[in-house]
């Protein structure tokens, strides 16, 4: 009987470890979403600055906020470069 109990304990401990990893991944994903939501305008301006520094051209979206860009997408839809 002790062997059966030992296997149940080991199985339970493995399941607990998997659950802890899943919780950790969810917390990291939520933190990443929080950072992107709160700093998206700053990140976009930094990327635009790097692009211009490396010889690219600044587009008109650099002067808009993320909310304005999303509202424009709602009005016009996303343009993926297809001519349909």
PDB file of N, CA, C and O in Angstrom:
ATOM      1  N   UNK A   1       0.803  -1.205   0.000  1.00  0.00           N
ATOM      2  CA  UNK A   1       0.000   0.000   0.000  1.00  0.00           C
ATOM      3  C   UNK A   1       0.845   1.268   0.000  1.00  0.00           C
ATOM      4  O   UNK A   1       0.437   2.290  -0.553  1.00  0.00           O
ATOM      5  N   UNK A   2       2.027   1.203   0.622  1.00  0.00           N
ATOM      6  CA  UNK A   2       2.845   2.414   0.691  1.00  0.00           C
ATOM      7  C   UNK A   2       3.373   2.808  -0.692  1.00  0.00           C
ATOM      8  O   UNK A   2       3.594   3.991  -0.950  1.00  0.00           O
ATOM      9  N   UNK A   3       3.577   1.829  -1.586  1.00  0.00           N
ATOM     10  CA  UNK A   3       4.047   2.146  -2.934  1.00  0.00           C
ATOM     11  C   UNK A   3       2.974   2.935  -3.685  1.00  0.00           C
ATOM     12  O   UNK A   3       3.285   3.904  -4.378  1.00  0.00           O
ATOM     13  N   UNK A   4       1.747   2.532  -3.550  1.00  0.00           N
ATOM     14  CA  UNK A   4       0.653   3.239  -4.219  1.00  0.00           C
ATOM     15  C   UNK A   4       0.548   4.659  -3.671  1.00  0.00           C
ATOM     16  O   UNK A   4       0.356   5.603  -4.437  1.00  0.00           O
ATOM     17  N   UNK A   5       0.669   4.817  -2.383  1.00  0.00           N
ATOM     18  CA  UNK A   5       0.613   6.163  -1.794  1.00  0.00           C
ATOM     19  C   UNK A   5       1.781   7.009  -2.288  1.00  0.00           C
ATOM     20  O   UNK A   5       1.608   8.195  -2.573  1.00  0.00           O
ATOM     21  N   UNK A   6       2.959   6.418  -2.393  1.00  0.00           N
ATOM     22  CA  UNK A   6       4.130   7.148  -2.878  1.00  0.00           C
ATOM     23  C   UNK A   6       3.942   7.631  -4.301  1.00  0.00           C
ATOM     24  O   UNK A   6       4.335   8.750  -4.629  1.00  0.00           O
ATOM     25  N   UNK A   7       3.350   6.810  -5.149  1.00  0.00           N
ATOM     26  CA  UNK A   7       3.119   7.226  -6.540  1.00  0.00           C
ATOM     27  C   UNK A   7       2.107   8.355  -6.606  1.00  0.00           C
ATOM     28  O   UNK A   7       2.247   9.276  -7.411  1.00  0.00           O
ATOM     29  N   UNK A   8       1.101   8.286  -5.772  1.00  0.00           N
ATOM     30  CA  UNK A   8       0.108   9.361  -5.782  1.00  0.00           C
ATOM     31  C   UNK A   8       0.729  10.675  -5.334  1.00  0.00           C
ATOM     32  O   UNK A   8       0.405  11.732  -5.875  1.00  0.00           O
ATOM     33  N   UNK A   9       1.602  10.617  -4.369  1.00  0.00           N
ATOM     34  CA  UNK A   9       2.245  11.838  -3.900  1.00  0.00           C
ATOM     35  C   UNK A   9       3.143  12.413  -4.992  1.00  0.00           C
ATOM     36  O   UNK A   9       3.132  13.622  -5.223  1.00  0.00           O
ATOM     37  N   UNK A  10       3.917  11.569  -5.662  1.00  0.00           N
ATOM     38  CA  UNK A  10       4.792  12.052  -6.732  1.00  0.00           C
ATOM     39  C   UNK A  10       3.986  12.660  -7.868  1.00  0.00           C
ATOM     40  O   UNK A  10       4.345  13.716  -8.389  1.00  0.00           O
ATOM     41  N   UNK A  11       2.908  12.009  -8.251  1.00  0.00           N
ATOM     42  CA  UNK A  11       2.061  12.529  -9.322  1.00  0.00           C
ATOM     43  C   UNK A  11       1.467  13.875  -8.913  1.00  0.00           C
ATOM     44  O   UNK A  11       1.401  14.799  -9.725  1.00  0.00           O
ATOM     45  N   UNK A  12       1.046  13.984  -7.683  1.00  0.00           N
ATOM     46  CA  UNK A  12       0.472  15.234  -7.197  1.00  0.00           C
ATOM     47  C   UNK A  12       1.520  16.340  -7.189  1.00  0.00           C
ATOM     48  O   UNK A  12       1.206  17.482  -7.522  1.00  0.00           O
ATOM     49  N   UNK A  13       2.758  16.025  -6.816  1.00  0.00           N
ATOM     50  CA  UNK A  13       3.808  17.027  -6.798  1.00  0.00           C
ATOM     51  C   UNK A  13       4.155  17.486  -8.210  1.00  0.00           C
ATOM     52  O   UNK A  13       4.422  18.670  -8.419  1.00  0.00           O
ATOM     53  N   UNK A  14       4.157  16.582  -9.177  1.00  0.00           N
ATOM     54  CA  UNK A  14       4.413  16.971 -10.566  1.00  0.00           C
ATOM     55  C   UNK A  14       3.312  17.882 -11.083  1.00  0.00           C
ATOM     56  O   UNK A  14       3.581  18.875 -11.759  1.00  0.00           O
ATOM     57  N   UNK A  15       2.076  17.541 -10.763  1.00  0.00           N
ATOM     58  CA  UNK A  15       0.960  18.387 -11.184  1.00  0.00           C
ATOM     59  C   UNK A  15       1.030  19.763 -10.563  1.00  0.00           C
ATOM     60  O   UNK A  15       0.685  20.762 -11.195  1.00  0.00           O
ATOM     61  N   UNK A  16       1.480  19.810  -9.315  1.00  0.00           N
ATOM     62  CA  UNK A  16       1.629  21.092  -8.637  1.00  0.00           C
ATOM     63  C   UNK A  16       2.717  21.927  -9.315  1.00  0.00           C
ATOM     64  O   UNK A  16       2.546  23.136  -9.472  1.00  0.00           O
ATOM     65  N   UNK A  17       3.805  21.326  -9.709  1.00  0.00           N
ATOM     66  CA  UNK A  17       4.886  22.047 -10.375  1.00  0.00           C
ATOM     67  C   UNK A  17       4.423  22.600 -11.719  1.00  0.00           C
ATOM     68  O   UNK A  17       4.745  23.735 -12.068  1.00  0.00           O
ATOM     69  N   UNK A  18       3.679  21.810 -12.466  1.00  0.00           N
ATOM     70  CA  UNK A  18       3.160  22.271 -13.757  1.00  0.00           C
ATOM     71  C   UNK A  18       2.222  23.445 -13.547  1.00  0.00           C
ATOM     72  O   UNK A  18       2.272  24.422 -14.295  1.00  0.00           O
ATOM     73  N   UNK A  19       1.375  23.360 -12.547  1.00  0.00           N
ATOM     74  CA  UNK A  19       0.445  24.445 -12.257  1.00  0.00           C
ATOM     75  C   UNK A  19       1.200  25.716 -11.869  1.00  0.00           C
ATOM     76  O   UNK A  19       0.811  26.813 -12.270  1.00  0.00           O
ATOM     77  N   UNK A  20       2.262  25.578 -11.104  1.00  0.00           N
ATOM     78  CA  UNK A  20       3.061  26.746 -10.735  1.00  0.00           C
ATOM     79  C   UNK A  20       3.687  27.395 -11.965  1.00  0.00           C
ATOM     80  O   UNK A  20       3.721  28.622 -12.059  1.00  0.00           O
ATOM     81  N   UNK A  21       4.180  26.599 -12.907  1.00  0.00           N
ATOM     82  CA  UNK A  21       4.739  27.152 -14.144  1.00  0.00           C
ATOM     83  C   UNK A  21       3.666  27.862 -14.960  1.00  0.00           C
ATOM     84  O   UNK A  21       3.925  28.927 -15.521  1.00  0.00           O
ATOM     85  N   UNK A  22       2.488  27.300 -15.033  1.00  0.00           N
ATOM     86  CA  UNK A  22       1.391  27.929 -15.788  1.00  0.00           C
ATOM     87  C   UNK A  22       1.028  29.265 -15.152  1.00  0.00           C
ATOM     88  O   UNK A  22       0.827  30.254 -15.857  1.00  0.00           O
ATOM     89  N   UNK A  23       0.945  29.300 -13.834  1.00  0.00           N
ATOM     90  CA  UNK A  23       0.627  30.553 -13.147  1.00  0.00           C
ATOM     91  C   UNK A  23       1.719  31.580 -13.400  1.00  0.00           C
ATOM     92  O   UNK A  23       1.423  32.753 -13.626  1.00  0.00           O
ATOM     93  N   UNK A  24       2.965  31.162 -13.364  1.00  0.00           N
ATOM     94  CA  UNK A  24       4.077  32.070 -13.624  1.00  0.00           C
ATOM     95  C   UNK A  24       4.013  32.637 -15.040  1.00  0.00           C
ATOM     96  O   UNK A  24       4.242  33.831 -15.234  1.00  0.00           O
ATOM     97  N   UNK A  25       3.710  31.815 -16.015  1.00  0.00           N
ATOM     98  CA  UNK A  25       3.604  32.270 -17.412  1.00  0.00           C
ATOM     99  C   UNK A  25       2.462  33.262 -17.565  1.00  0.00           C
ATOM    100  O   UNK A  25       2.599  34.259 -18.275  1.00  0.00           O
ATOM    101  N   UNK A  26       1.338  33.001 -16.909  1.00  0.00           N
ATOM    102  CA  UNK A  26       0.191  33.911 -16.987  1.00  0.00           C
ATOM    103  C   UNK A  26       0.540  35.263 -16.362  1.00  0.00           C
ATOM    104  O   UNK A  26       0.185  36.306 -16.912  1.00  0.00           O
ATOM    105  N   UNK A  27       1.222  35.255 -15.235  1.00  0.00           N
ATOM    106  CA  UNK A  27       1.605  36.508 -14.577  1.00  0.00           C
ATOM    107  C   UNK A  27       2.567  37.302 -15.462  1.00  0.00           C
ATOM    108  O   UNK A  27       2.433  38.520 -15.578  1.00  0.00           O
ATOM    109  N   UNK A  28       3.527  36.633 -16.082  1.00  0.00           N
ATOM    110  CA  UNK A  28       4.477  37.321 -16.977  1.00  0.00           C
ATOM    111  C   UNK A  28       3.746  37.885 -18.190  1.00  0.00           C
ATOM    112  O   UNK A  28       4.036  39.004 -18.614  1.00  0.00           O
ATOM    113  N   UNK A  29       2.812  37.137 -18.751  1.00  0.00           N
ATOM    114  CA  UNK A  29       2.054  37.619 -19.911  1.00  0.00           C
ATOM    115  C   UNK A  29       1.212  38.841 -19.543  1.00  0.00           C
ATOM    116  O   UNK A  29       1.150  39.805 -20.307  1.00  0.00           O
ATOM    117  N   UNK A  30       0.571  38.805 -18.393  1.00  0.00           N
ATOM    118  CA  UNK A  30      -0.224  39.959 -17.964  1.00  0.00           C
ATOM    119  C   UNK A  30       0.662  41.174 -17.714  1.00  0.00           C
ATOM    120  O   UNK A  30       0.277  42.296 -18.045  1.00  0.00           O
ATOM    121  N   UNK A  31       1.828  40.970 -17.143  1.00  0.00           N
ATOM    122  CA  UNK A  31       2.754  42.081 -16.924  1.00  0.00           C
ATOM    123  C   UNK A  31       3.209  42.673 -18.257  1.00  0.00           C
ATOM    124  O   UNK A  31       3.313  43.892 -18.388  1.00  0.00           O
ATOM    125  N   UNK A  32       3.479  41.824 -19.240  1.00  0.00           N
ATOM    126  CA  UNK A  32       3.883  42.311 -20.562  1.00  0.00           C
ATOM    127  C   UNK A  32       2.762  43.124 -21.210  1.00  0.00           C
ATOM    128  O   UNK A  32       3.018  44.171 -21.805  1.00  0.00           O
ATOM    129  N   UNK A  33       1.538  42.651 -21.097  1.00  0.00           N
ATOM    130  CA  UNK A  33       0.405  43.408 -21.650  1.00  0.00           C
ATOM    131  C   UNK A  33       0.237  44.749 -20.949  1.00  0.00           C
ATOM    132  O   UNK A  33      -0.063  45.756 -21.590  1.00  0.00           O
ATOM    133  N   UNK A  34       0.428  44.761 -19.640  1.00  0.00           N
ATOM    134  CA  UNK A  34       0.330  46.009 -18.880  1.00  0.00           C
ATOM    135  C   UNK A  34       1.382  47.008 -19.342  1.00  0.00           C
ATOM    136  O   UNK A  34       1.078  48.183 -19.548  1.00  0.00           O
ATOM    137  N   UNK A  35       2.617  46.544 -19.504  1.00  0.00           N
ATOM    138  CA  UNK A  35       3.697  47.423 -19.947  1.00  0.00           C
ATOM    139  C   UNK A  35       3.419  47.946 -21.353  1.00  0.00           C
ATOM    140  O   UNK A  35       3.592  49.137 -21.614  1.00  0.00           O
ATOM    141  N   UNK A  36       2.996  47.083 -22.250  1.00  0.00           N
ATOM    142  CA  UNK A  36       2.701  47.522 -23.620  1.00  0.00           C
ATOM    143  C   UNK A  36       1.541  48.501 -23.661  1.00  0.00           C
ATOM    144  O   UNK A  36       1.569  49.466 -24.425  1.00  0.00           O
ATOM    145  N   UNK A  37       0.524  48.261 -22.848  1.00  0.00           N
ATOM    146  CA  UNK A  37      -0.635  49.155 -22.841  1.00  0.00           C
ATOM    147  C   UNK A  37      -0.265  50.536 -22.302  1.00  0.00           C
ATOM    148  O   UNK A  37      -0.741  51.549 -22.814  1.00  0.00           O
ATOM    149  N   UNK A  38       0.570  50.581 -21.285  1.00  0.00           N
ATOM    150  CA  UNK A  38       0.884  51.865 -20.662  1.00  0.00           C
ATOM    151  C   UNK A  38       2.028  52.619 -21.337  1.00  0.00           C
ATOM    152  O   UNK A  38       2.103  53.843 -21.228  1.00  0.00           O
ATOM    153  N   UNK A  39       2.904  51.923 -22.021  1.00  0.00           N
ATOM    154  CA  UNK A  39       4.070  52.577 -22.606  1.00  0.00           C
ATOM    155  C   UNK A  39       4.127  52.456 -24.127  1.00  0.00           C
ATOM    156  O   UNK A  39       5.190  52.661 -24.712  1.00  0.00           O
ATOM    157  N   UNK A  40       3.018  52.130 -24.777  1.00  0.00           N
ATOM    158  CA  UNK A  40       3.040  51.907 -26.224  1.00  0.00           C
ATOM    159  C   UNK A  40       3.419  53.170 -26.996  1.00  0.00           C
ATOM    160  O   UNK A  40       4.157  53.094 -27.978  1.00  0.00           O
ATOM    161  N   UNK A  41       2.929  54.316 -26.568  1.00  0.00           N
ATOM    162  CA  UNK A  41       3.281  55.556 -27.275  1.00  0.00           C
ATOM    163  C   UNK A  41       4.765  55.844 -27.151  1.00  0.00           C
ATOM    164  O   UNK A  41       5.405  56.230 -28.129  1.00  0.00           O
ATOM    165  N   UNK A  42       5.314  55.663 -25.974  1.00  0.00           N
ATOM    166  CA  UNK A  42       6.740  55.912 -25.758  1.00  0.00           C
ATOM    167  C   UNK A  42       7.587  54.909 -26.547  1.00  0.00           C
ATOM    168  O   UNK A  42       8.591  55.284 -27.153  1.00  0.00           O
ATOM    169  N   UNK A  43       7.184  53.645 -26.539  1.00  0.00           N
ATOM    170  CA  UNK A  43       7.930  52.625 -27.286  1.00  0.00           C
ATOM    171  C   UNK A  43       7.898  52.913 -28.780  1.00  0.00           C
ATOM    172  O   UNK A  43       8.910  52.761 -29.465  1.00  0.00           O
ATOM    173  N   UNK A  44       6.739  53.329 -29.291  1.00  0.00           N
ATOM    174  CA  UNK A  44       6.624  53.629 -30.710  1.00  0.00           C
ATOM    175  C   UNK A  44       7.494  54.816 -31.094  1.00  0.00           C
ATOM    176  O   UNK A  44       8.120  54.809 -32.154  1.00  0.00           O
ATOM    177  N   UNK A  45       7.538  55.838 -30.241  1.00  0.00           N
ATOM    178  CA  UNK A  45       8.387  56.997 -30.550  1.00  0.00           C
ATOM    179  C   UNK A  45       9.865  56.625 -30.485  1.00  0.00           C
ATOM    180  O   UNK A  45      10.667  57.157 -31.252  1.00  0.00           O
ATOM    181  N   UNK A  46      10.237  55.719 -29.581  1.00  0.00           N
ATOM    182  CA  UNK A  46      11.629  55.268 -29.523  1.00  0.00           C
ATOM    183  C   UNK A  46      12.002  54.489 -30.779  1.00  0.00           C
ATOM    184  O   UNK A  46      13.085  54.689 -31.328  1.00  0.00           O
ATOM    185  N   UNK A  47      11.127  53.611 -31.238  1.00  0.00           N
ATOM    186  CA  UNK A  47      11.391  52.833 -32.446  1.00  0.00           C
ATOM    187  C   UNK A  47      11.459  53.761 -33.664  1.00  0.00           C
ATOM    188  O   UNK A  47      12.294  53.569 -34.548  1.00  0.00           O
ATOM    189  N   UNK A  48      10.590  54.752 -33.705  1.00  0.00           N
ATOM    190  CA  UNK A  48      10.621  55.714 -34.804  1.00  0.00           C
ATOM    191  C   UNK A  48      11.938  56.484 -34.797  1.00  0.00           C
ATOM    192  O   UNK A  48      12.525  56.719 -35.853  1.00  0.00           O
ATOM    193  N   UNK A  49      12.402  56.876 -33.615  1.00  0.00           N
ATOM    194  CA  UNK A  49      13.674  57.584 -33.507  1.00  0.00           C
ATOM    195  C   UNK A  49      14.838  56.747 -34.004  1.00  0.00           C
ATOM    196  O   UNK A  49      15.723  57.253 -34.695  1.00  0.00           O
ATOM    197  N   UNK A  50      14.839  55.475 -33.656  1.00  0.00           N
ATOM    198  CA  UNK A  50      15.903  54.575 -34.117  1.00  0.00           C
ATOM    199  C   UNK A  50      15.825  54.406 -35.630  1.00  0.00           C
ATOM    200  O   UNK A  50      16.853  54.396 -36.308  1.00  0.00           O
ATOM    201  N   UNK A  51      14.615  54.273 -36.160  1.00  0.00           N
ATOM    202  CA  UNK A  51      14.441  54.111 -37.604  1.00  0.00           C
ATOM    203  C   UNK A  51      14.958  55.334 -38.361  1.00  0.00           C
ATOM    204  O   UNK A  51      15.651  55.196 -39.369  1.00  0.00           O
ATOM    205  N   UNK A  52      14.623  56.518 -37.878  1.00  0.00           N
ATOM    206  CA  UNK A  52      15.089  57.746 -38.532  1.00  0.00           C
ATOM    207  C   UNK A  52      16.606  57.854 -38.419  1.00  0.00           C
ATOM    208  O   UNK A  52      17.268  58.265 -39.371  1.00  0.00           O
ATOM    209  N   UNK A  53      17.160  57.490 -37.269  1.00  0.00           N
ATOM    210  CA  UNK A  53      18.604  57.545 -37.081  1.00  0.00           C
ATOM    211  C   UNK A  53      19.329  56.617 -38.051  1.00  0.00           C
ATOM    212  O   UNK A  53      20.408  56.951 -38.539  1.00  0.00           O
ATOM    213  N   UNK A  54      18.748  55.464 -38.328  1.00  0.00           N
ATOM    214  CA  UNK A  54      19.372  54.502 -39.221  1.00  0.00           C
ATOM    215  C   UNK A  54      19.095  54.787 -40.691  1.00  0.00           C
ATOM    216  O   UNK A  54      19.479  54.001 -41.557  1.00  0.00           O
ATOM    217  N   UNK A  55      18.434  55.898 -40.979  1.00  0.00           N
ATOM    218  CA  UNK A  55      18.245  56.298 -42.366  1.00  0.00           C
ATOM    219  C   UNK A  55      16.851  56.074 -42.903  1.00  0.00           C
ATOM    220  O   UNK A  55      16.632  56.235 -44.104  1.00  0.00           O
ATOM    221  N   UNK A  56      15.919  55.718 -42.082  1.00  0.00           N
ATOM    222  CA  UNK A  56      14.542  55.528 -42.539  1.00  0.00           C
ATOM    223  C   UNK A  56      13.793  56.845 -42.567  1.00  0.00           C
ATOM    224  O   UNK A  56      14.333  57.893 -42.212  1.00  0.00           O
ATOM    225  N   UNK A  57      12.551  56.776 -42.992  1.00  0.00           N
ATOM    226  CA  UNK A  57      11.720  57.971 -43.051  1.00  0.00           C
ATOM    227  C   UNK A  57      10.659  57.899 -41.959  1.00  0.00           C
ATOM    228  O   UNK A  57      10.108  56.836 -41.672  1.00  0.00           O
ATOM    229  N   UNK A  58      10.390  59.050 -41.359  1.00  0.00           N
ATOM    230  CA  UNK A  58       9.363  59.128 -40.322  1.00  0.00           C
ATOM    231  C   UNK A  58       7.999  59.250 -40.997  1.00  0.00           C
ATOM    232  O   UNK A  58       7.805  60.086 -41.880  1.00  0.00           O
ATOM    233  N   UNK A  59       7.064  58.412 -40.575  1.00  0.00           N
ATOM    234  CA  UNK A  59       5.719  58.500 -41.151  1.00  0.00           C
ATOM    235  C   UNK A  59       4.828  59.336 -40.245  1.00  0.00           C
ATOM    236  O   UNK A  59       5.254  59.778 -39.179  1.00  0.00           O
ATOM    237  N   UNK A  60       3.594  59.550 -40.673  1.00  0.00           N
ATOM    238  CA  UNK A  60       2.682  60.412 -39.931  1.00  0.00           C
ATOM    239  C   UNK A  60       2.150  59.765 -38.653  1.00  0.00           C
ATOM    240  O   UNK A  60       1.567  60.460 -37.820  1.00  0.00           O
ATOM    241  N   UNK A  61       2.333  58.470 -38.476  1.00  0.00           N
ATOM    242  CA  UNK A  61       1.820  57.819 -37.270  1.00  0.00           C
ATOM    243  C   UNK A  61       2.661  58.147 -36.039  1.00  0.00           C
ATOM    244  O   UNK A  61       2.226  57.886 -34.917  1.00  0.00           O
ATOM    245  N   UNK A  62       3.856  58.714 -36.221  1.00  0.00           N
ATOM    246  CA  UNK A  62       4.711  59.048 -35.083  1.00  0.00           C
ATOM    247  C   UNK A  62       4.112  60.174 -34.250  1.00  0.00           C
ATOM    248  O   UNK A  62       4.371  60.267 -33.051  1.00  0.00           O
ATOM    249  N   UNK A  63       3.323  61.018 -34.875  1.00  0.00           N
ATOM    250  CA  UNK A  63       2.730  62.141 -34.145  1.00  0.00           C
ATOM    251  C   UNK A  63       1.379  61.798 -33.532  1.00  0.00           C
ATOM    252  O   UNK A  63       0.812  62.615 -32.807  1.00  0.00           O
ATOM    253  N   UNK A  64       0.851  60.609 -33.807  1.00  0.00           N
ATOM    254  CA  UNK A  64      -0.455  60.201 -33.276  1.00  0.00           C
ATOM    255  C   UNK A  64      -0.281  59.346 -32.034  1.00  0.00           C
ATOM    256  O   UNK A  64       0.748  58.696 -31.849  1.00  0.00           O
ATOM    257  N   UNK A  65      -1.295  59.354 -31.190  1.00  0.00           N
ATOM    258  CA  UNK A  65      -1.283  58.459 -30.034  1.00  0.00           C
ATOM    259  C   UNK A  65      -1.802  57.092 -30.466  1.00  0.00           C
ATOM    260  O   UNK A  65      -2.389  56.948 -31.539  1.00  0.00           O
ATOM    261  N   UNK A  66      -1.581  56.103 -29.628  1.00  0.00           N
ATOM    262  CA  UNK A  66      -2.035  54.751 -29.942  1.00  0.00           C
ATOM    263  C   UNK A  66      -3.554  54.700 -30.076  1.00  0.00           C
ATOM    264  O   UNK A  66      -4.081  53.976 -30.922  1.00  0.00           O
ATOM    265  N   UNK A  67      -4.246  55.455 -29.256  1.00  0.00           N
ATOM    266  CA  UNK A  67      -5.709  55.479 -29.313  1.00  0.00           C
ATOM    267  C   UNK A  67      -6.187  56.024 -30.650  1.00  0.00           C
ATOM    268  O   UNK A  67      -7.142  55.497 -31.221  1.00  0.00           O
ATOM    269  N   UNK A  68      -5.541  57.071 -31.163  1.00  0.00           N
ATOM    270  CA  UNK A  68      -5.918  57.638 -32.463  1.00  0.00           C
ATOM    271  C   UNK A  68      -5.664  56.641 -33.587  1.00  0.00           C
ATOM    272  O   UNK A  68      -6.455  56.554 -34.526  1.00  0.00           O
ATOM    273  N   UNK A  69      -4.577  55.894 -33.501  1.00  0.00           N
ATOM    274  CA  UNK A  69      -4.272  54.903 -34.532  1.00  0.00           C
ATOM    275  C   UNK A  69      -5.321  53.801 -34.544  1.00  0.00           C
ATOM    276  O   UNK A  69      -5.761  53.374 -35.611  1.00  0.00           O
ATOM    277  N   UNK A  70      -5.722  53.339 -33.370  1.00  0.00           N
ATOM    278  CA  UNK A  70      -6.741  52.287 -33.283  1.00  0.00           C
ATOM    279  C   UNK A  70      -8.078  52.802 -33.792  1.00  0.00           C
ATOM    280  O   UNK A  70      -8.798  52.073 -34.473  1.00  0.00           O
ATOM    281  N   UNK A  71      -8.422  54.043 -33.474  1.00  0.00           N
ATOM    282  CA  UNK A  71      -9.675  54.606 -33.977  1.00  0.00           C
ATOM    283  C   UNK A  71      -9.647  54.724 -35.495  1.00  0.00           C
ATOM    284  O   UNK A  71     -10.664  54.484 -36.146  1.00  0.00           O
ATOM    285  N   UNK A  72      -8.502  55.089 -36.072  1.00  0.00           N
ATOM    286  CA  UNK A  72      -8.381  55.137 -37.526  1.00  0.00           C
ATOM    287  C   UNK A  72      -8.534  53.750 -38.133  1.00  0.00           C
ATOM    288  O   UNK A  72      -9.132  53.606 -39.200  1.00  0.00           O
ATOM    289  N   UNK A  73      -8.002  52.724 -37.466  1.00  0.00           N
ATOM    290  CA  UNK A  73      -8.167  51.360 -37.968  1.00  0.00           C
ATOM    291  C   UNK A  73      -9.627  50.948 -37.960  1.00  0.00           C
ATOM    292  O   UNK A  73     -10.084  50.247 -38.864  1.00  0.00           O
ATOM    293  N   UNK A  74     -10.364  51.382 -36.938  1.00  0.00           N
ATOM    294  CA  UNK A  74     -11.790  51.062 -36.898  1.00  0.00           C
ATOM    295  C   UNK A  74     -12.523  51.689 -38.076  1.00  0.00           C
ATOM    296  O   UNK A  74     -13.456  51.094 -38.613  1.00  0.00           O
ATOM    297  N   UNK A  75     -12.111  52.878 -38.479  1.00  0.00           N
ATOM    298  CA  UNK A  75     -12.779  53.578 -39.572  1.00  0.00           C
ATOM    299  C   UNK A  75     -12.378  53.025 -40.941  1.00  0.00           C
ATOM    300  O   UNK A  75     -13.229  52.802 -41.802  1.00  0.00           O
ATOM    301  N   UNK A  76     -11.080  52.806 -41.132  1.00  0.00           N
ATOM    302  CA  UNK A  76     -10.587  52.443 -42.456  1.00  0.00           C
ATOM    303  C   UNK A  76     -10.255  50.971 -42.613  1.00  0.00           C
ATOM    304  O   UNK A  76     -10.137  50.485 -43.738  1.00  0.00           O
ATOM    305  N   UNK A  77     -10.102  50.255 -41.518  1.00  0.00           N
ATOM    306  CA  UNK A  77      -9.687  48.866 -41.580  1.00  0.00           C
ATOM    307  C   UNK A  77      -8.169  48.777 -41.674  1.00  0.00           C
ATOM    308  O   UNK A  77      -7.482  49.787 -41.821  1.00  0.00           O
ATOM    309  N   UNK A  78      -7.673  47.583 -41.587  1.00  0.00           N
ATOM    310  CA  UNK A  78      -6.216  47.373 -41.652  1.00  0.00           C
ATOM    311  C   UNK A  78      -5.805  47.194 -43.104  1.00  0.00           C
ATOM    312  O   UNK A  78      -6.450  46.457 -43.851  1.00  0.00           O
ATOM    313  N   UNK A  79      -4.738  47.865 -43.503  1.00  0.00           N
ATOM    314  CA  UNK A  79      -4.217  47.775 -44.858  1.00  0.00           C
ATOM    315  C   UNK A  79      -2.967  46.906 -44.822  1.00  0.00           C
ATOM    316  O   UNK A  79      -1.940  47.300 -44.270  1.00  0.00           O
ATOM    317  N   UNK A  80      -3.065  45.731 -45.412  1.00  0.00           N
ATOM    318  CA  UNK A  80      -1.937  44.799 -45.416  1.00  0.00           C
ATOM    319  C   UNK A  80      -1.194  44.813 -46.751  1.00  0.00           C
ATOM    320  O   UNK A  80      -0.447  43.881 -47.046  1.00  0.00           O
ATOM    321  N   UNK A  81      -1.383  45.836 -47.546  1.00  0.00           N
ATOM    322  CA  UNK A  81      -0.663  45.955 -48.789  1.00  0.00           C
ATOM    323  C   UNK A  81      -1.283  45.170 -49.935  1.00  0.00           C
ATOM    324  O   UNK A  81      -0.661  45.047 -50.991  1.00  0.00           O
ATOM    325  N   UNK A  82      -2.460  44.650 -49.767  1.00  0.00           N
ATOM    326  CA  UNK A  82      -3.125  43.940 -50.855  1.00  0.00           C
ATOM    327  C   UNK A  82      -4.024  44.894 -51.609  1.00  0.00           C
ATOM    328  O   UNK A  82      -4.561  45.840 -51.032  1.00  0.00           O
ATOM    329  N   UNK A  83      -4.182  44.656 -52.855  1.00  0.00           N
ATOM    330  CA  UNK A  83      -5.021  45.514 -53.698  1.00  0.00           C
ATOM    331  C   UNK A  83      -6.329  44.813 -54.040  1.00  0.00           C
ATOM    332  O   UNK A  83      -6.633  44.590 -55.212  1.00  0.00           O
ATOM    333  N   UNK A  84      -7.084  44.474 -53.037  1.00  0.00           N
ATOM    334  CA  UNK A  84      -8.388  43.800 -53.244  1.00  0.00           C
ATOM    335  C   UNK A  84      -9.491  44.786 -53.307  1.00  0.00           C
ATOM    336  O   UNK A  84     -10.650  44.406 -53.476  1.00  0.00           O
TER     337      UNK A  84
END
